[in-house]
Amino acid sequence: MLSKLDKAIISLISMDMPLTKEPYMDLARKLGIEQRVLLKQIRFFKKNGHMRKLSAILNHRKIGFRYNAMVVWNIPEELIDKAGCVMAAFDEVSHCYQREKAPGWNYNLYSMVHGKTRNECFNVVNNISKKTACKDYKVLFSSYEYKKSAAKY
């Protein structure tokens, strides 16, 4: 069961970090606790599997990666874990997840590929295709971004 403080910490660390010299100190002050208490609780969340990771998310468009493509793959069920791990290992892949196939839609593995050019994205997709031996895929480039934000808890 999460305490009121746990919930406050989770809510705060799911938002943008302060761009300061000591961001954790600033967050702790906001919570009314000492920095060591905050860091101890974050480590506890990580150790116990409540939190997978705490990381920075860059706005890829602002740093030059103007193209992104959702690539949908038709992977045999018995190979999906292996293929997912292969795709996830590519630096240009920010998301990779499995979904059930839908009627009329034979794709069950999805990866988001980012690149500075369309050709860069296609090169990554071709490399993934070779490494996974999957030839049944579609590349869907984004044309407009309506919303992009991290999950807030």
Steps between C-alpha positions, in 0.01 A plus 500: 500500500640838402514771761400859437870590476564214253220629278637855520850379406368296206295793377794739525761277334264423212507869403781699343809521720606849603787630289714592798836407645338274763166376363447234767564752774240729344249215473561401862440858614176507306392183681615632838750219553878460493671406175633176652142393583388568141794309350449209742135472396585517127754219552232303687254543210767378258618206714147371557392530138253785555708709261694362204716803436540871553631663187511813290283517191631729230275673254643321197365756252675789677837323482479424129313169474216632289375168366336225695327191377281248672601169349253215534634147470336161445710273718426132572394467865788266586753760379342815642712527815824456308394748230385752761838485674682546167290806415526650848882483478510754215582850626262649242206307648332682788200271546449135427197306614282203423127515427251237403415475133161644407263369234638612164821631664774236523755707689595419857830679568539876482814712505545877483804590293653850504735655247625828360376398153244257358788301351661469844177350630473262203862389556421412862186315393698306239762406761229385741339300220830324428571426867152363565448338157162674488388621158135566589486853638365846429673834562259774610660845519349764725367802317390716795548479876188590698629409842812363660539482872625264766252313715403692811401318816 
